[in-house]
Amino acid sequence: MSPTTLHIGAAMGAEELAKARATETEQAKPRKAESAMDRLNGYLARFTPIKDDDKVSFFRLMATMVNAGISITKALRIMEEQTENLHFRQVIHNIMLRIEGGSSFSEALGFYTEFFSESQIGMVESGEATGRLNQTMLQIATETEKSSQLVKKIKGAMIYPVTILIIVFLAMYAIMTLVMPKIKDVFSSLGGKLPAMTQVLIDASDFLVAKTGPVPNSLLVLGIIVFVFLVFMRWKRTKSGRLIWAEITLRIPVFGNLIRKTAIARFCRSLGTLTNSGVSIVKALYITAGSVGNPIYEKRVKLIAEDVKRGITMGENMKDDLKHFPSMVVGMINVAEQTAQVDQITGKLADFYEEELDDMVKNLSRLMEPIIIVVLGSMVGFLVIAVMLPILQSSDLANAGGGGG
C-alpha cells in the first residue's frame, strides 16, 4: 500500500473500505423488479430534506474510497447503496449517470446547486485539476461540518426565547378569550366606572370573543397574522427585500453583531479553503460571495472581486468599509496579500471569529434572560393591576360608605 493511502486515518478508512467492498459484492447480485411501493417511496423521497450531515458523510466517504483507488463512478454506486436518505440516494444516482455520460464530477455536481454550494463545486473542480480530489473532499467535509455546527448552535440558542414567546402568546390568547369574559361579569356587578387599563382589556376581550359574520374575531386576527407573515416571507425572498431585511437585522442589538461575525467567519473560511485548494483569488471571491449567507456581504465581496480584477488589492477595497469589515480583518488581509499567505491567514481569521461566535452563542441565552424577565414581568404586572384595581376601588368605596353610615 502506498504512503498516501494512509493519510486519511486507519480507523475510519479500514471500516468504511470494508463496507464499500461488501456493498460492491452485493451489487453483483441480480436486483428484484421495482414494485409499486418502491415507486411510491421514490416519489415521496423527493420531499425529504438533504441535511449537511448527509453531505459531510458523502464527501468524507468519497474521499476515503477515491484515496484507496476506487473510481469515482464505482464510489458513487457504493454511496448510493449505503446512503439512508432516499432523496440524496436519487441525487447520487443522477450524478453517477451524468459522469457515465461524459461529465466531470464537478460538472455533475453543478446540476444540483440546490444541494451543493458554489464553494463545494468550485473546490471539487480545483481538486480535479490539481489531482488532489481526495484531500479536497476531506476539506469540504470538514468545513461543511464546522458551518453546520455553527448554525446548529445559533438555532439552539434561539429555541429558549422563541419557546417562551409562543407560550406567552398562547397564555394571553387563553386569558383574553376564556378568563376575561367571566371576570367581566364580576366587574359589572361592582358598578361604577372601570379604570382605563381594565377597560382596555375588556374591550380587547369583547372584540376577540365577538364574531364577524360566522367567523370568530379571534380566528380572523390569527388569519391576518398568518397572512401578514406569509407576505413578509415572500417579500423577504425578493432581491430588494433580502437587502433591506439584511440591513435591518445588522442593526439589531446583539443579534446584529452575531450576524456580522457569522458572515465574516464564512467569508474568511470559504476564501481560505478555496485558495488553499488552488482556486484563483478572483474566482474564489466570486464563489465566496455566494456562500457568506448574507446579501449585503455578498454584494460587498463581489465588489471586492471586481476591484481585484482591476488590480486593486482586497485590503485597499475593504479599508473604506469598516462598518462591515473590522480594522483587524482589513489589517490581516493586507498582511496576507503582501506575504502571499491568503489561505493561511484567512484560515486563522476564520478560526478566531468562529471561537468568538461560540462564546457569543453560549452567552446568548444569558443575555436574553433579563429581557425576557422584563417583558414577562411587565405583561403579568399589567394583567394583575388591570384585574385587581377595580376590585380594590370597589372595596375602598364600600368601606367609605360603611364609615359614613
N, C-alpha and C positions, 0 to 999 in steps of 0.2 A: 504494500500500500504506500502511495506517495505521501510525503510530509504534509502537502496541502489538504489531504483528506482528513487530517486530524484536527484542523484548527477550529472546527465548529463546536466540538465538545463531545467526548466519548459517550457520556451517559445518554444524552438525547439522541446522538447520531446512531448508536447501535440499536436502541429501542425502536426508533422510527424507521430505520432502514429494514429492520426485521419485519415490521408491519407492512412496509412497502413491498418487500419480496413476497410476503404471504398474499397480499392483495393481487399482485401480479399473477400468482399461481391461480387464484380464484377466477381471474379474468379469462383464463384459458378454457374454463368450463362453459358449456353452452348455456345461454340465458333463456329464461322462460318468456313466453309471449306476454306482452303487456296487457293487463286486464283493464276493465272499465274503471275499477277503483284506483289503479295506478295512474290512469289518465286524469281522473278527478283530483288526486293528490298533487299531480304535476301542475294542474291549473291553479289550485289553491296555494301552492308553494310560491307563486309569483307575488303573493301579498305578504310573505314572510320577510321581515327586515334583515338585511345583511349587516351584522354588527362589526365594530372594529376588532373585537376578539376573533371573529371568523377570519378577518384579513390578516391579523397577526399570525395566527396558526398557518394560514395558507402560505404566506411569504417565508415563514421560518422553515416549514417542512419542504417547500420547493427548494430553498437554499441547500438544505441537507441532501436532498436527492440529486440536485444538479452537481453539487460538490463531490458526490460519490460516483459521478459519471453517467447517471441516468439521463436520457434525452428529455427535452422539455415536454414533448408530446406524451411520452410514457409517464413522466412525473405528473402531468396534468390528469392523465387517465387514472393513475393511482389516487390522486387527490379527489377526483370525482367520486371514487368508490368510498373513500374514508370520510368525506365531509357529511356531517349530520344535517346541516341546514339545506333543505331541498331546493330553495331558491338559489343559493350560492352554488349548489351542485349543477343546476341548469346553466348558470353563467360560466362555470369552469368548463362544462361540456362544450358550450358555444365557442369559448376561447380556443379550446383544443381543435375544433373543426376549422376555425379561421387559420390557425397555424398550419394545419394539414393542407389548407387551400393555398398556402404560399405566403401568408402574412408572418411578420416577425412577432415575437412575444409582446413587445411594446405596442405595436400596431394593433394587435388583437385586443389588448387592454384598453386602447384608445376608443374602442367601440362601446365601452361600458364606463363612461365618465361619471355616471350617477353613482357608481360603486367605488371606482378608483380615482383618486385625486390627480390633478395635473402633476403635482410633485412626485407622486409614486410612479406615474407613467414616464415622466422625464428621467427619473433615476434608473428605471429599468432600461430605457433607451441608451442611457450613458453606459450602464453596465454591459450591455450587449456590444457596444462599440469598443470598450476598453478591455473586454474579456474578463471582467470582474463581476459577472452576473450574480454568482452565489454570495459574495461579500456584500454586494449592493442590496440584494433581497433581505439579507440579515439586518442590514442597516435600516431598511424600510420597516421591517417588523419591529425593531427596537424603537424607532421614532414614532410609529403608529401607536405602540403600546404606551409610550410616555404621554402622547397627546390625549389618548383615550382616558388614561388615569387622571389627568388634569381636569378634563371635562366632568368625569365622574365625581371628583372631589367637589367641584363647584356646584354641581347639581345636588350632591349630598348635603352641602351646607345650606342650600335653599329649601330643603324639604321641611325643616322645622318652622321657619316663618310662614311658608305657604300653607302648611297644615293648620297653623294657628289662625290664619286669616280665614280659611274655609270654615273652621269650627265657629269662629266669631260670627261670620255671615249667617250660618245656619241657626245659631243661637238667637241672633237678632230677628231673623225671619220668624222663628217659632214664638218669640216674645210678642212681636207685633201682630201676628195673626191668631194666636191662641190665648195668650195671657192677657194682653191689654183689653180685648173686648169684655172680659169678665171683670177686670179691675174698673173699667169704665162705669159699670153698674154701681159699684161701691161708691165711686166719686159722685155719681148723680144723686145718691141718697144723702150725701153730706150737704148738698146745696151750696149756694154761693158761687162766686166766680173762681175758676181754676187758675193756678199760676201759669204763666206763659210756657214754661218748659213742659208742664203736664199737658197743656192744650195741644202743643206741637205733636207730642207722642200720640195722643188720642186721635188727632186729625189724620196723622200718617197711618195709624192702625185702621181707622174707618175707611180710608181710601183703599188700602190693601185688601180688606175683607169684602168691600163692595164689588159689584160686577159691572162690566161694560158689555151690555148685551148678555150673551150666555157665558162669556169668558170672565173668570175672576181677575180682578186687577193685579193680584199678586203674580199670576201666571203671565199677564200682559207685561208687567215690569220685567219679569225674568226673560221673556221673549225679546224685549227691547235690548236688554243687556247682552244676550247671546248674539242678536243681530249686529249690534254696535261692535262687539268683539270680532265677529267674522269679517265685517267691513274693514276694521282696523288691520286684521291679519292680511287681508287681500291687499290693502294699501301698502302695508309694510313690505310686501314682496315686489312692488314696483320699484323701478330704478330710483326715482326721486324719494319714494317712501323709505327705502333702505338707507339712503344717505341722511335724510332728516332724522330718522329714528336713531341711527348710529351716533349722530351729533348730540342728540338729546341724552342718550344713555351715557355718553362720555362725560356729561356734566353732572350726573347724579352722584352725590357724595358717597364715598366708599366704593360703590359699585363701578363708578366711572374709572377710578384708579385700577380696579381689578380688571376691567375690560381692556384698559390701555396696556397694562403689563402682560395680559394674555396675548394681545396682538403682537407686542414687541418680542415676546418669547417665541411665538410661532414664526415671526419674520426671521429672527436670528437662527433658530433651529433649522428651518427649511433652507435658508441661504447657505448655511454651513454644510448641511448634509449634501445639497446639490453640487456645490463647488468641490467638495471632497470627493464626489463621485465622478468628477471630470466634466461637469456641465459648465459651459461658458458663463461668465458673470452676467451678461445681458439676458441670456435665456433663463438663467437661474432666477433673476429678478422678476421676469415676466411670470414664471411658474410660481414663484413665491407670492406674488401679488394675489393669485387666486387661492392661496392656501392660508392666508392670515386670518380669514373668517370675519373680517370687518371691512365694510365698503369704503370707509374713509381711508383706512390704511392701504387697502387695495389700490385706490386711486393714487395715493402718495407714492407707493412703491413703483407703480407704472411710470409716474413722472420721473422717478429716480432712474429707472431703466432707460427712458428716453434721453436723459442728460448724459448717462454713461455712454450711450451710443455716439453722442456728440463730443465725447472726450472730457466731460466734467465728472469729477470723482463723486462717489456716493456721499462722502463726508461733506464735500462742498455744498451739495444739494440739501443735505439734512440739517446743516448748521443754522439755517434760517427758519427752521420749523421745530423749535424746542418744545412747542406745545404737544407734539406727537412723538418726538424723539428726544429724550432727555440728553443733557450735555455729556453724561458718561457714555451713552451709546454712540453719540457722534464722535467723541474723542477716541473711543476704542476702534470704531470703523476706520477713522483716519489712520490710526496706527496699523490696522490690518492691511489697508491698501498700500501703505508705504513699505511694509515689510513682506508683502505678498503672502500673508497668512490669514486670508479672509476666512477659510474654512475653520481653522483652529480657534481664532479669536471670537468669531460669531458663535461657535460652539460653546465657548466659555461664557459668553454673554447669555446664551440660552440657558445654560446651567444655573447662572446667577438668578435670572428672572424666574425660572421655574421654582427655585428654592424660596424666593420672595413670595411667589404665588401660593406655595404650600403653606407658608406662615400666615398669609392673609386669609386663606380659606379656613385654616384651623381656628383663627380668631374671629371669623365672620359671625359665627353663632353667638359668641360673647358680645360682639358689637351690636347685634340685632336684639339681644335680650332686653337691654334698657329701653329701646324704642318700643318694643312690643309691650313691655310692662306699662309704659306711659300711656300708650294708645288704649290698652285694655282697661287700665285704671280710670282713664277719662270716660270711657264708654260706660263702665259699671257705675262710676260716680254719678254720671248724668242720669242713668236709669233710676238709681236709688233716690236721688234728690227729687226727680220728677214724680216718683210714686209716693214718697214719704211727705213731701212738702204740703200737699192739700190735707193729708191726714193730720199733720201737726197743726196746721192753721185751724182746722175744724175743732181740734182738741182745745186750742187756745180760746176760740170763740165760746165754746161750751163752758170752759172754766170762768171766762169773763162774765157770761150770762148768769152762771150759778152764784158768782160773787156778788153781782148786782142785786140778786133776789134776796 
